């Protein structure tokens, strides 16, 4: 499994790395987190679960999943961001990645504003924002307020942990690939 993940994360780095790095810098995210989301959501567009607009199996940045509600590399939800989906921008890898970064930033801003009275470490907002990308910021906030680990409510009960695990693999792949290119 790890070899397969490393291979796909290498593909993501080579194919989308410059977009991921630029989007992360613009929204003050770690690039590996955005790459982790791309991996978890669509395997960099390589997931066998993706369909085209006509319901046929497809691969690439313009794949549709989540029973017709998730679009592109980040599986941007049509119910939450209908204007982005209708615009067709979701088909463009760069625009999809920049939208992931924007959504993640909105989740972080909301959670910081609404959980201001909670004793939450700054670094924890990254994990909560990742969880909110999947669960929604309102549901994430409610879980935290109830003292529940919101990650247990995400897809497969581990979305945040899994994205962060994949982020670390991407970070290693990026470092190794960069080092190999300079030697």
OpenMM code with the backbone's topology and positions (N, CA, C; nanometers):
from openmm import Vec3, app, unit

residues = "UNK UNK UNK UNK UNK UNK UNK UNK UNK UNK UNK UNK UNK UNK UNK UNK UNK UNK UNK UNK UNK UNK UNK UNK UNK UNK UNK UNK UNK UNK UNK UNK UNK UNK UNK UNK UNK UNK UNK UNK UNK UNK UNK UNK UNK UNK UNK UNK UNK UNK UNK UNK UNK UNK UNK UNK UNK UNK UNK UNK UNK UNK UNK UNK UNK UNK UNK UNK UNK UNK UNK UNK UNK UNK UNK UNK UNK UNK UNK UNK UNK UNK UNK UNK UNK UNK UNK UNK UNK UNK UNK UNK UNK UNK UNK UNK UNK UNK UNK UNK UNK UNK UNK UNK UNK UNK UNK UNK UNK UNK UNK UNK UNK UNK UNK UNK UNK UNK UNK UNK UNK UNK UNK UNK UNK UNK UNK UNK UNK UNK UNK UNK UNK UNK UNK UNK UNK UNK UNK UNK UNK UNK UNK UNK UNK UNK UNK UNK UNK UNK UNK UNK UNK UNK UNK UNK UNK UNK UNK UNK UNK UNK UNK UNK UNK UNK UNK UNK UNK UNK UNK UNK UNK UNK UNK UNK UNK UNK UNK UNK UNK UNK UNK".split()
positions = [
    Vec3(0.0818, -0.1204, 0.0000),
    Vec3(0.0000, 0.0000, 0.0000),
    Vec3(0.0860, 0.1265, 0.0000),
    Vec3(0.1902, 0.1261, 0.0847),
    Vec3(0.2765, 0.2439, 0.0940),
    Vec3(0.3454, 0.2706, -0.0398),
    Vec3(0.3936, 0.1659, -0.1092),
    Vec3(0.4583, 0.1846, -0.2392),
    Vec3(0.3610, 0.2456, -0.3398),
    Vec3(0.2378, 0.1983, -0.3390),
    Vec3(0.1348, 0.2529, -0.4284),
    Vec3(0.1088, 0.4000, -0.3954),
    Vec3(0.0963, 0.4299, -0.2667),
    Vec3(0.0733, 0.5688, -0.2249),
    Vec3(0.1916, 0.6574, -0.2636),
    Vec3(0.3117, 0.6103, -0.2405),
    Vec3(0.4312, 0.6876, -0.2771),
    Vec3(0.4339, 0.7131, -0.4277),
    Vec3(0.3960, 0.6123, -0.5055),
    Vec3(0.3927, 0.6288, -0.6503),
    Vec3(0.2922, 0.7342, -0.6932),
    Vec3(0.1739, 0.7293, -0.6352),
    Vec3(0.0709, 0.8281, -0.6707),
    Vec3(0.1106, 0.9665, -0.6205),
    Vec3(0.1656, 0.9741, -0.5001),
    Vec3(0.2083, 1.1045, -0.4474),
    Vec3(0.3250, 1.1620, -0.5284),
    Vec3(0.4097, 1.0753, -0.5825),
    Vec3(0.5149, 1.1227, -0.6733),
    Vec3(0.4516, 1.1793, -0.8000),
    Vec3(0.3520, 1.1098, -0.8531),
    Vec3(0.2772, 1.1594, -0.9693),
    Vec3(0.2151, 1.2959, -0.9385),
    Vec3(0.1537, 1.3090, -0.8215),
    Vec3(0.0920, 1.4361, -0.7823),
    Vec3(0.1975, 1.5460, -0.7761),
    Vec3(0.3138, 1.5175, -0.7170),
    Vec3(0.4217, 1.6159, -0.7075),
    Vec3(0.4685, 1.6583, -0.8470),
    Vec3(0.4937, 1.5616, -0.9328),
    Vec3(0.5450, 1.5922, -1.0667),
    Vec3(0.4404, 1.6654, -1.1515),
    Vec3(0.3156, 1.6229, -1.1420),
    Vec3(0.2104, 1.6752, -1.2282),
    Vec3(0.1504, 1.8058, -1.1765),
    Vec3(0.1297, 1.8153, -1.0462),
    Vec3(0.0566, 1.9297, -0.9895),
    Vec3(0.1357, 2.0075, -0.8854),
    Vec3(0.2593, 1.9685, -0.8598),
    Vec3(0.3379, 2.0286, -0.7521),
    Vec3(0.3484, 2.1791, -0.7574),
    Vec3(0.3677, 2.2352, -0.8756),
    Vec3(0.3822, 2.3821, -0.8817),
    Vec3(0.2500, 2.4513, -0.8474),
    Vec3(0.1380, 2.3929, -0.8855),
    Vec3(0.0076, 2.4509, -0.8497),
    Vec3(-0.0164, 2.4390, -0.6992),
    Vec3(0.0164, 2.3228, -0.6448),
    Vec3(-0.0028, 2.2980, -0.5024),
    Vec3(0.0815, 2.3949, -0.4203),
    Vec3(0.2067, 2.4120, -0.4591),
    Vec3(0.2967, 2.5022, -0.3872),
    Vec3(0.2466, 2.6465, -0.3928),
    Vec3(0.2036, 2.6905, -0.5097),
    Vec3(0.1546, 2.8282, -0.5249),
    Vec3(0.0245, 2.8503, -0.4471),
    Vec3(-0.0669, 2.7551, -0.4547),
    Vec3(-0.1952, 2.7684, -0.3831),
    Vec3(-0.1724, 2.7687, -0.2325),
    Vec3(-0.0835, 2.6830, -0.1862),
    Vec3(-0.0528, 2.6762, -0.0435),
    Vec3(0.0076, 2.8068, 0.0053),
    Vec3(0.0998, 2.8627, -0.0704),
    Vec3(0.1630, 2.9893, -0.0318),
    Vec3(0.0599, 3.1028, -0.0265),
    Vec3(-0.0291, 3.1050, -0.1224),
    Vec3(-0.1310, 3.2102, -0.1285),
    Vec3(-0.2226, 3.2080, -0.0063),
    Vec3(-0.2561, 3.0898, 0.0431),
    Vec3(-0.3538, 3.0757, 0.1527),
    Vec3(-0.2924, 3.0341, 0.2861),
    Vec3(-0.1584, 3.0351, 0.2929),
    Vec3(-0.0873, 3.0039, 0.4166),
    Vec3(-0.1155, 2.8615, 0.4671),
    Vec3(-0.1040, 2.7661, 0.3759),
    Vec3(-0.1162, 2.6250, 0.4094),
    Vec3(0.0183, 2.5574, 0.3833),
    Vec3(0.0355, 2.4417, 0.4396),
    Vec3(0.1499, 2.3596, 0.4030),
    Vec3(0.1140, 2.2890, 0.2720),
    Vec3(0.2026, 2.2916, 0.1722),
    Vec3(0.1709, 2.2276, 0.0438),
    Vec3(0.1355, 2.0803, 0.0591),
    Vec3(0.2027, 2.0131, 0.1511),
    Vec3(0.1768, 1.8699, 0.1665),
    Vec3(0.0342, 1.8415, 0.2129),
    Vec3(-0.0283, 1.9361, 0.2821),
    Vec3(-0.1677, 1.9166, 0.3240),
    Vec3(-0.2592, 1.9181, 0.2014),
    Vec3(-0.2364, 2.0124, 0.1128),
    Vec3(-0.3184, 2.0179, -0.0089),
    Vec3(-0.2954, 1.8917, -0.0921),
    Vec3(-0.1704, 1.8485, -0.1017),
    Vec3(-0.1411, 1.7239, -0.1742),
    Vec3(-0.2092, 1.6051, -0.1074),
    Vec3(-0.2126, 1.6038, 0.0251),
    Vec3(-0.2806, 1.4968, 0.0979),
    Vec3(-0.4294, 1.4934, 0.0673),
    Vec3(-0.4900, 1.6104, 0.0536),
    Vec3(-0.6321, 1.6176, 0.0175),
    Vec3(-0.6527, 1.5671, -0.1252),
    Vec3(-0.5672, 1.6087, -0.2169),
    Vec3(-0.5774, 1.5624, -0.3562),
    Vec3(-0.5639, 1.4105, -0.3621),
    Vec3(-0.4731, 1.3570, -0.2826),
    Vec3(-0.4547, 1.2116, -0.2795),
    Vec3(-0.5773, 1.1425, -0.2211),
    Vec3(-0.6255, 1.1923, -0.1108),
    Vec3(-0.7395, 1.1276, -0.0439),
    Vec3(-0.8669, 1.1379, -0.1282),
    Vec3(-0.8870, 1.2519, -0.1893),
    Vec3(-1.0118, 1.2752, -0.2620),
    Vec3(-1.0181, 1.2057, -0.3976),
    Vec3(-0.9068, 1.2075, -0.4736),
    Vec3(-0.9148, 1.1565, -0.6110),
    Vec3(-0.7924, 1.0778, -0.6560),
    Vec3(-0.6999, 1.0544, -0.5624),
    Vec3(-0.5725, 0.9918, -0.5994),
    Vec3(-0.5075, 1.0667, -0.7160),
    Vec3(-0.5124, 1.1993, -0.7086),
    Vec3(-0.4519, 1.2813, -0.8136),
    Vec3(-0.5208, 1.2671, -0.9478),
    Vec3(-0.6493, 1.2315, -0.9439),
    Vec3(-0.7256, 1.2101, -1.0666),
    Vec3(-0.7140, 1.0687, -1.1208),
    Vec3(-0.6444, 0.9816, -1.0496),
    Vec3(-0.6223, 0.8442, -1.0958),
    Vec3(-0.7206, 0.7424, -1.0369),
    Vec3(-0.8063, 0.7845, -0.9466),
    Vec3(-0.8980, 0.6914, -0.8811),
    Vec3(-0.9891, 0.6232, -0.9820),
    Vec3(-1.0066, 0.4944, -0.9634),
    Vec3(-1.0951, 0.4162, -1.0500),
    Vec3(-1.2421, 0.4449, -1.0196),
    Vec3(-1.2695, 0.5207, -0.9146),
    Vec3(-1.4067, 0.5548, -0.8781),
    Vec3(-1.4590, 0.6777, -0.9528),
    Vec3(-1.3710, 0.7488, -1.0215),
    Vec3(-1.4106, 0.8713, -1.0910),
    Vec3(-1.4870, 0.8407, -1.2198),
    Vec3(-1.5801, 0.9282, -1.2518),
    Vec3(-1.6613, 0.9179, -1.3736),
    Vec3(-1.6494, 1.0489, -1.4509),
    Vec3(-1.6841, 1.0445, -1.5802),
    Vec3(-1.6922, 1.1682, -1.6570),
    Vec3(-1.8335, 1.2249, -1.6419),
    Vec3(-1.8617, 1.3309, -1.7134),
    Vec3(-1.9925, 1.3977, -1.7017),
    Vec3(-2.1088, 1.3104, -1.7484),
    Vec3(-2.0775, 1.2015, -1.8179),
    Vec3(-2.1821, 1.1130, -1.8696),
    Vec3(-2.1925, 0.9835, -1.7893),
    Vec3(-2.1143, 0.9753, -1.6797),
    Vec3(-2.1194, 0.8578, -1.5941),
    Vec3(-2.0271, 0.7451, -1.6334),
    Vec3(-1.9406, 0.7704, -1.7315),
    Vec3(-1.8453, 0.6680, -1.7758),
    Vec3(-1.7171, 0.6746, -1.6925),
    Vec3(-1.6529, 0.5618, -1.6665),
    Vec3(-1.5269, 0.5639, -1.5929),
    Vec3(-1.4249, 0.6531, -1.6631),
    Vec3(-1.3485, 0.7274, -1.5846),
    Vec3(-1.2495, 0.8186, -1.6402),
    Vec3(-1.1353, 0.8360, -1.5416),
    Vec3(-1.0284, 0.8938, -1.5862),
    Vec3(-0.9218, 0.9389, -1.4979),
    Vec3(-0.8831, 1.0783, -1.5426),
    Vec3(-0.8171, 1.1501, -1.4550),
    Vec3(-0.7724, 1.2844, -1.4861),
    Vec3(-0.8343, 1.3860, -1.3926),
    Vec3(-0.7944, 1.5109, -1.4097),
    Vec3(-0.8404, 1.6152, -1.3171),
    Vec3(-0.9885, 1.6474, -1.3272),
    Vec3(-1.0566, 1.6032, -1.4324),
    Vec3(-1.1978, 1.6352, -1.4504),
    Vec3(-1.2900, 1.5197, -1.4130),
    Vec3(-1.2471, 1.4386, -1.3166),
    Vec3(-1.3304, 1.3272, -1.2732),
    Vec3(-1.4352, 1.3694, -1.1711),
    Vec3(-1.5470, 1.2992, -1.1739),
    Vec3(-1.6579, 1.3256, -1.0826),
    Vec3(-1.6768, 1.2034, -0.9930),
    Vec3(-1.6979, 1.2266, -0.8644),
    Vec3(-1.7189, 1.1183, -0.7688),
    Vec3(-1.8278, 1.1540, -0.6691),
    Vec3(-1.8271, 1.0874, -0.5556),
    Vec3(-1.9213, 1.1127, -0.4470),
    Vec3(-2.0663, 1.1155, -0.4959),
    Vec3(-2.1026, 1.0129, -0.5706),
    Vec3(-2.2393, 1.0017, -0.6235),
    Vec3(-2.2819, 1.1253, -0.7027),
    Vec3(-2.1888, 1.1807, -0.7778),
    Vec3(-2.2186, 1.2954, -0.8629),
    Vec3(-2.2081, 1.4296, -0.7938),
    Vec3(-2.1571, 1.4340, -0.6715),
    Vec3(-2.1465, 1.5610, -0.5993),
    Vec3(-2.0033, 1.6128, -0.5855),
    Vec3(-1.9017, 1.5291, -0.6077),
    Vec3(-1.7622, 1.5694, -0.5933),
    Vec3(-1.6982, 1.5901, -0.7289),
    Vec3(-1.6322, 1.7044, -0.7463),
    Vec3(-1.5791, 1.7409, -0.8772),
    Vec3(-1.4300, 1.7718, -0.8730),
    Vec3(-1.3567, 1.7070, -0.9632),
    Vec3(-1.2159, 1.7361, -0.9837),
    Vec3(-1.1232, 1.6758, -0.8800),
    Vec3(-1.0003, 1.7220, -0.8816),
    Vec3(-0.8946, 1.6672, -0.7970),
    Vec3(-0.9287, 1.6743, -0.6486),
    Vec3(-0.9958, 1.7803, -0.6078),
    Vec3(-1.0312, 1.7974, -0.4670),
    Vec3(-1.1720, 1.7553, -0.4355),
    Vec3(-1.2406, 1.6977, -0.5353),
    Vec3(-1.3796, 1.6558, -0.5173),
    Vec3(-1.4613, 1.7673, -0.4519),
    Vec3(-1.4537, 1.8856, -0.5134),
    Vec3(-1.5274, 2.0036, -0.4668),
    Vec3(-1.6759, 1.9692, -0.4722),
    Vec3(-1.7454, 1.9927, -0.3623),
    Vec3(-1.8848, 1.9510, -0.3494),
    Vec3(-1.9791, 2.0479, -0.4216),
    Vec3(-2.0600, 1.9922, -0.5095),
    Vec3(-2.1544, 2.0727, -0.5886),
    Vec3(-2.2630, 2.1367, -0.5019),
    Vec3(-2.2906, 2.0786, -0.3871),
    Vec3(-2.3933, 2.1337, -0.2984),
    Vec3(-2.3402, 2.2526, -0.2192),
    Vec3(-2.2113, 2.2545, -0.1923),
    Vec3(-2.1507, 2.3637, -0.1162),
    Vec3(-2.0957, 2.4742, -0.2054),
    Vec3(-2.0512, 2.4385, -0.3248),
    Vec3(-1.9884, 2.5365, -0.4144),
    Vec3(-2.0457, 2.5260, -0.5552),
    Vec3(-2.1780, 2.5426, -0.5687),
    Vec3(-2.2413, 2.5235, -0.7000),
    Vec3(-2.1893, 2.6198, -0.8070),
    Vec3(-2.1566, 2.7419, -0.7685),
    Vec3(-2.1087, 2.8385, -0.8675),
    Vec3(-1.9765, 2.7945, -0.9294),
    Vec3(-1.8908, 2.7329, -0.8508),
    Vec3(-1.7627, 2.6846, -0.9017),
    Vec3(-1.7857, 2.5688, -0.9983),
    Vec3(-1.8784, 2.4819, -0.9660),
    Vec3(-1.9060, 2.3668, -1.0514),
    Vec3(-1.9701, 2.4125, -1.1820),
    Vec3(-2.0708, 2.4989, -1.1735),
    Vec3(-2.1408, 2.5472, -1.2928),
    Vec3(-2.0455, 2.6219, -1.3864),
    Vec3(-1.9476, 2.6917, -1.3296),
    Vec3(-1.8517, 2.7672, -1.4117),
    Vec3(-1.7661, 2.6756, -1.4992),
    Vec3(-1.7539, 2.5487, -1.4601),
    Vec3(-1.6674, 2.4562, -1.5325),
    Vec3(-1.5220, 2.4638, -1.4895),
    Vec3(-1.4897, 2.5582, -1.3986),
    Vec3(-1.3515, 2.5739, -1.3538),
    Vec3(-1.2987, 2.4510, -1.2812),
    Vec3(-1.3875, 2.3678, -1.2309),
    Vec3(-1.3460, 2.2481, -1.1577),
    Vec3(-1.2668, 2.1524, -1.2455),
    Vec3(-1.2840, 2.1615, -1.3778),
    Vec3(-1.2137, 2.0723, -1.4707),
    Vec3(-1.0659, 2.1088, -1.4870),
    Vec3(-1.0312, 2.2307, -1.4528),
    Vec3(-0.8953, 2.2808, -1.4657),
    Vec3(-0.8185, 2.2460, -1.3379),
    Vec3(-0.7131, 2.1685, -1.3501),
    Vec3(-0.6372, 2.1221, -1.2331),
    Vec3(-0.5899, 2.2387, -1.1467),
    Vec3(-0.5353, 2.3403, -1.2091),
    Vec3(-0.4847, 2.4554, -1.1332),
    Vec3(-0.5980, 2.5228, -1.0566),
    Vec3(-0.7084, 2.5493, -1.1221),
    Vec3(-0.8213, 2.6158, -1.0557),
    Vec3(-0.8799, 2.5289, -0.9462),
    Vec3(-0.8834, 2.3979, -0.9660),
    Vec3(-0.9357, 2.3069, -0.8649),
    Vec3(-0.8451, 2.3088, -0.7416),
    Vec3(-0.7164, 2.3062, -0.7623),
    Vec3(-0.6215, 2.3082, -0.6504),
    Vec3(-0.6293, 2.4410, -0.5753),
    Vec3(-0.6407, 2.5513, -0.6481),
    Vec3(-0.6546, 2.6809, -0.5817),
    Vec3(-0.7865, 2.6889, -0.5048),
    Vec3(-0.8897, 2.6230, -0.5540),
    Vec3(-1.0184, 2.6195, -0.4830),
    Vec3(-1.0053, 2.5362, -0.3551),
    Vec3(-0.9324, 2.4262, -0.3596),
    Vec3(-0.9073, 2.3474, -0.2388),
    Vec3(-0.8452, 2.4377, -0.1321),
    Vec3(-0.7426, 2.5119, -0.1710),
    Vec3(-0.6729, 2.6000, -0.0761),
    Vec3(-0.7674, 2.7079, -0.0221),
    Vec3(-0.8527, 2.7625, -0.1074),
    Vec3(-0.9478, 2.8658, -0.0630),
    Vec3(-1.0493, 2.8075, 0.0351),
    Vec3(-1.1006, 2.6894, 0.0037),
    Vec3(-1.1987, 2.6238, 0.0925),
    Vec3(-1.1348, 2.5932, 0.2274),
    Vec3(-1.0149, 2.5404, 0.2256),
    Vec3(-0.9448, 2.5082, 0.3493),
    Vec3(-0.9227, 2.6341, 0.4332),
    Vec3(-0.8904, 2.7443, 0.3676),
    Vec3(-0.8717, 2.8718, 0.4389),
    Vec3(-1.0028, 2.9194, 0.5004),
    Vec3(-1.1132, 2.9075, 0.4268),
    Vec3(-1.2444, 2.9470, 0.4813),
    Vec3(-1.2799, 2.8634, 0.6037),
    Vec3(-1.2529, 2.7353, 0.5972),
    Vec3(-1.2818, 2.6472, 0.7107),
    Vec3(-1.1993, 2.6895, 0.8325),
    Vec3(-1.0717, 2.7183, 0.8097),
    Vec3(-0.9825, 2.7595, 0.9191),
    Vec3(-1.0297, 2.8904, 0.9817),
    Vec3(-1.0666, 2.9875, 0.8987),
    Vec3(-1.1141, 3.1172, 0.9482),
    Vec3(-1.2403, 3.0983, 1.0325),
    Vec3(-1.3342, 3.0202, 0.9814),
    Vec3(-1.4597, 2.9956, 1.0539),
    Vec3(-1.4322, 2.9298, 1.1889),
    Vec3(-1.3502, 2.8272, 1.1886),
    Vec3(-1.3237, 2.7543, 1.3125),
    Vec3(-1.2501, 2.8410, 1.4143),
    Vec3(-1.1553, 2.9198, 1.3698),
    Vec3(-1.0849, 3.0100, 1.4623),
    Vec3(-1.1821, 3.1114, 1.5227),
    Vec3(-1.2738, 3.1614, 1.4417),
    Vec3(-1.3692, 3.2620, 1.4890),
    Vec3(-1.4737, 3.2023, 1.5837),
    Vec3(-1.5180, 3.0806, 1.5568),
    Vec3(-1.6269, 3.0226, 1.6362),
    Vec3(-1.5788, 2.9412, 1.7547),
    Vec3(-1.4530, 2.9021, 1.7546),
    Vec3(-1.3988, 2.8246, 1.8668),
    Vec3(-1.2998, 2.9076, 1.9482),
    Vec3(-1.3176, 3.0392, 1.9409),
    Vec3(-1.2244, 3.1328, 2.0040),
    Vec3(-1.2166, 3.1125, 2.1553),
    Vec3(-1.3253, 3.0694, 2.2167),
    Vec3(-1.3264, 3.0508, 2.3620),
    Vec3(-1.2744, 2.9128, 2.4047),
    Vec3(-1.2359, 2.8307, 2.3095),
    Vec3(-1.1843, 2.6967, 2.3388),
    Vec3(-1.0327, 2.7016, 2.3514),
    Vec3(-0.9791, 2.6117, 2.4288),
    Vec3(-0.8345, 2.6016, 2.4446),
    Vec3(-0.7804, 2.5087, 2.3363),
    Vec3(-0.7625, 2.5647, 2.2177),
    Vec3(-0.7174, 2.4859, 2.1028),
    Vec3(-0.5830, 2.5409, 2.0564),
    Vec3(-0.4853, 2.4543, 2.0491),
    Vec3(-0.3523, 2.4946, 2.0035),
    Vec3(-0.3589, 2.5381, 1.8573),
    Vec3(-0.2747, 2.6324, 1.8209),
    Vec3(-0.2738, 2.6840, 1.6837),
    Vec3(-0.2598, 2.5720, 1.5807),
    Vec3(-0.1705, 2.4785, 1.6036),
    Vec3(-0.1485, 2.3688, 1.5101),
    Vec3(-0.2704, 2.2794, 1.4943),
    Vec3(-0.3532, 2.2750, 1.5967),
    Vec3(-0.4724, 2.1922, 1.5923),
    Vec3(-0.5744, 2.2461, 1.4915),
    Vec3(-0.5700, 2.3753, 1.4641),
    Vec3(-0.6625, 2.4317, 1.3661),
    Vec3(-0.6373, 2.3770, 1.2262),
    Vec3(-0.5139, 2.3390, 1.1966),
    Vec3(-0.4852, 2.2763, 1.0677),
    Vec3(-0.5620, 2.1456, 1.0563),
    Vec3(-0.5512, 2.0606, 1.1583),
    Vec3(-0.6215, 1.9317, 1.1579),
    Vec3(-0.7726, 1.9523, 1.1522),
    Vec3(-0.8230, 2.0451, 1.2308),
    Vec3(-0.9673, 2.0713, 1.2315),
    Vec3(-1.0150, 2.1246, 1.0966),
    Vec3(-0.9341, 2.2067, 1.0308),
    Vec3(-0.9700, 2.2586, 0.8984),
    Vec3(-0.9755, 2.1472, 0.7947),
    Vec3(-0.8812, 2.0547, 0.8047),
    Vec3(-0.8808, 1.9393, 0.7140),
    Vec3(-1.0064, 1.8555, 0.7372),
    Vec3(-1.0382, 1.8325, 0.8619),
    Vec3(-1.1593, 1.7575, 0.8949),
    Vec3(-1.2816, 1.8300, 0.8401),
    Vec3(-1.2860, 1.9615, 0.8586),
    Vec3(-1.4000, 2.0410, 0.8114),
    Vec3(-1.4128, 2.0376, 0.6595),
    Vec3(-1.3024, 2.0182, 0.5884),
    Vec3(-1.3076, 2.0054, 0.4428),
    Vec3(-1.3982, 1.8892, 0.4051),
    Vec3(-1.3971, 1.7841, 0.4852),
    Vec3(-1.4783, 1.6656, 0.4592),
    Vec3(-1.6128, 1.6696, 0.5317),
    Vec3(-1.6127, 1.7126, 0.6545),
    Vec3(-1.7299, 1.7044, 0.7419),
    Vec3(-1.8159, 1.8300, 0.7400),
    Vec3(-1.7563, 1.9414, 0.6982),
    Vec3(-1.8234, 2.0706, 0.7066),
    Vec3(-1.7809, 2.1420, 0.8335),
    Vec3(-1.7698, 2.2724, 0.8243),
    Vec3(-1.7194, 2.3473, 0.9392),
    Vec3(-1.8185, 2.3507, 1.0558),
    Vec3(-1.9480, 2.3562, 1.0265),
    Vec3(-2.0478, 2.3567, 1.1334),
    Vec3(-2.0481, 2.2266, 1.2116),
    Vec3(-2.0428, 2.1147, 1.1417),
    Vec3(-2.0392, 1.9845, 1.2089),
    Vec3(-1.9097, 1.9648, 1.2863),
    Vec3(-1.7996, 2.0165, 1.2316),
    Vec3(-1.6712, 2.0070, 1.3017),
    Vec3(-1.6770, 2.0878, 1.4304),
    Vec3(-1.7271, 2.2102, 1.4230),
    Vec3(-1.7409, 2.2955, 1.5418),
    Vec3(-1.8279, 2.2285, 1.6477),
    Vec3(-1.9424, 2.1760, 1.6054),
    Vec3(-2.0340, 2.1097, 1.7003),
    Vec3(-1.9663, 1.9926, 1.7700),
    Vec3(-1.8932, 1.9121, 1.6958),
    Vec3(-1.8242, 1.7971, 1.7552),
    Vec3(-1.7224, 1.8429, 1.8591),
    Vec3(-1.6456, 1.9454, 1.8258),
    Vec3(-1.5462, 1.9974, 1.9210),
    Vec3(-1.6167, 2.0489, 2.0461),
    Vec3(-1.7240, 2.1224, 2.0286),
    Vec3(-1.7981, 2.1766, 2.1429),
    Vec3(-1.8571, 2.0669, 2.2306),
    Vec3(-1.8916, 1.9541, 2.1702),
    Vec3(-1.9460, 1.8409, 2.2459),
    Vec3(-1.8362, 1.7527, 2.3055),
    Vec3(-1.7108, 1.7840, 2.2742),
    Vec3(-1.5994, 1.7065, 2.3255),
    Vec3(-1.5741, 1.5774, 2.2497),
    Vec3(-1.6308, 1.5686, 2.1293),
    Vec3(-1.6137, 1.4516, 2.0436),
    Vec3(-1.4992, 1.4771, 1.9461),
    Vec3(-1.4242, 1.3750, 1.9143),
    Vec3(-1.3221, 1.3880, 1.8106),
    Vec3(-1.3947, 1.3944, 1.6767),
    Vec3(-1.3946, 1.5084, 1.6090),
    Vec3(-1.4710, 1.5204, 1.4847),
    Vec3(-1.4235, 1.4285, 1.3738),
    Vec3(-1.2993, 1.3826, 1.3808),
    Vec3(-1.2474, 1.2943, 1.2768),
    Vec3(-1.3253, 1.1625, 1.2722),
    Vec3(-1.3793, 1.1206, 1.3838),
    Vec3(-1.4554, 0.9962, 1.3870),
    Vec3(-1.5857, 1.0075, 1.3085),
    Vec3(-1.6269, 1.1294, 1.2756),
    Vec3(-1.7510, 1.1533, 1.2021),
    Vec3(-1.7278, 1.1705, 1.0519),
    Vec3(-1.6026, 1.1696, 1.0094),
    Vec3(-1.5692, 1.1897, 0.8684),
    Vec3(-1.5805, 1.0590, 0.7903),
    Vec3(-1.5621, 1.0699, 0.6593),
    Vec3(-1.5611, 0.9506, 0.5735),
    Vec3(-1.4562, 0.8528, 0.6240),
    Vec3(-1.4960, 0.7313, 0.6501),
    Vec3(-1.4117, 0.6240, 0.7020),
    Vec3(-1.3596, 0.6517, 0.8434),
    Vec3(-1.4096, 0.7574, 0.9068),
    Vec3(-1.3740, 0.7876, 1.0450),
    Vec3(-1.2309, 0.8294, 1.0681),
    Vec3(-1.1616, 0.8710, 0.9596),
    Vec3(-1.0196, 0.9044, 0.9754),
    Vec3(-0.9693, 1.0089, 0.8759),
    Vec3(-1.0564, 1.0902, 0.8193),
    Vec3(-1.0175, 1.1802, 0.7112),
    Vec3(-0.8983, 1.2690, 0.7487),
    Vec3(-0.9081, 1.3376, 0.8617),
    Vec3(-0.8002, 1.4280, 0.9016),
    Vec3(-0.6692, 1.3559, 0.9237),
    Vec3(-0.6730, 1.2464, 0.9986),
    Vec3(-0.5514, 1.1678, 1.0244),
    Vec3(-0.4918, 1.1144, 0.8950),
    Vec3(-0.5776, 1.0679, 0.8063),
    Vec3(-0.5304, 1.0109, 0.6804),
    Vec3(-0.4675, 1.1179, 0.5908),
    Vec3(-0.5295, 1.2341, 0.5812),
    Vec3(-0.4711, 1.3422, 0.5011),
    Vec3(-0.3351, 1.3818, 0.5580),
    Vec3(-0.3246, 1.3913, 0.6889),
    Vec3(-0.1965, 1.4277, 0.7501),
    Vec3(-0.0920, 1.3178, 0.7294),
    Vec3(-0.1322, 1.1923, 0.7323),
    Vec3(-0.0389, 1.0824, 0.7043),
    Vec3(0.0106, 1.0898, 0.5600),
    Vec3(-0.0821, 1.1114, 0.4674),
    Vec3(-0.0447, 1.1245, 0.3265),
    Vec3(0.0412, 1.2480, 0.3033),
    Vec3(0.0145, 1.3532, 0.3781),
    Vec3(0.0941, 1.4762, 0.3679),
    Vec3(0.2403, 1.4491, 0.4021),
    Vec3(0.2635, 1.3673, 0.5041),
    Vec3(0.4016, 1.3358, 0.5425),
    Vec3(0.4718, 1.2544, 0.4343),
    Vec3(0.4010, 1.1641, 0.3709),
    Vec3(0.4603, 1.0863, 0.2614),
    Vec3(0.4932, 1.1801, 0.1452),
    Vec3(0.4015, 1.2703, 0.1123),
    Vec3(0.4247, 1.3674, 0.0047),
    Vec3(0.5472, 1.4528, 0.0360),
    Vec3(0.5588, 1.4962, 0.1599),
    Vec3(0.6729, 1.5781, 0.2008),
    Vec3(0.8029, 1.5033, 0.1762),
    Vec3(0.8061, 1.3751, 0.2119),
    Vec3(0.9247, 1.2923, 0.1888),
    Vec3(0.9518, 1.2747, 0.0393),
    Vec3(0.8473, 1.2457, -0.0373),
    Vec3(0.8609, 1.2265, -0.1818),
    Vec3(0.9146, 1.3535, -0.2472),
    Vec3(0.8589, 1.4662, -0.2072),
    Vec3(0.9027, 1.5948, -0.2628),
    Vec3(1.0496, 1.6199, -0.2313),
    Vec3(1.0889, 1.5956, -0.1082),
    Vec3(1.2286, 1.6161, -0.0682),
    Vec3(1.3208, 1.5223, -0.1446),
    Vec3(1.2840, 1.3959, -0.1542),
    Vec3(1.3670, 1.2980, -0.2260),
    Vec3(1.3785, 1.3319, -0.3740),
    Vec3(1.2674, 1.3676, -0.4353),
    Vec3(1.2668, 1.4010, -0.5785),
    Vec3(1.3493, 1.5270, -0.6035),
    Vec3(1.3371, 1.6240, -0.5167),
    Vec3(1.4140, 1.7487, -0.5306),
    Vec3(1.5614, 1.7223, -0.5133),
    Vec3(1.5965, 1.6373, -0.4160),
    Vec3(1.7363, 1.6036, -0.3920),
    Vec3(1.7953, 1.5291, -0.5103),
    Vec3(1.7187, 1.4368, -0.5667),
    Vec3(1.7661, 1.3600, -0.6828),
    Vec3(1.7873, 1.4518, -0.8031),
    Vec3(1.7039, 1.5529, -0.8174),
    Vec3(1.7155, 1.6446, -0.9302),
    Vec3(1.8390, 1.7334, -0.9192),
    Vec3(1.8860, 1.7576, -0.7966),
    Vec3(2.0015, 1.8444, -0.7793),
    Vec3(2.1342, 1.7691, -0.7764),
    Vec3(2.1277, 1.6344, -0.7759),
    Vec3(2.2539, 1.5581, -0.7730),
    Vec3(2.2873, 1.5020, -0.9079),
] * unit.nanometer
topology = app.Topology()
chain = topology.addChain("A")
for resn in residues:
    res = topology.addResidue(resn, chain)
    for name in ("N", "CA", "C"):
        topology.addAtom(name, app.Element.getBySymbol(name[0]), res)
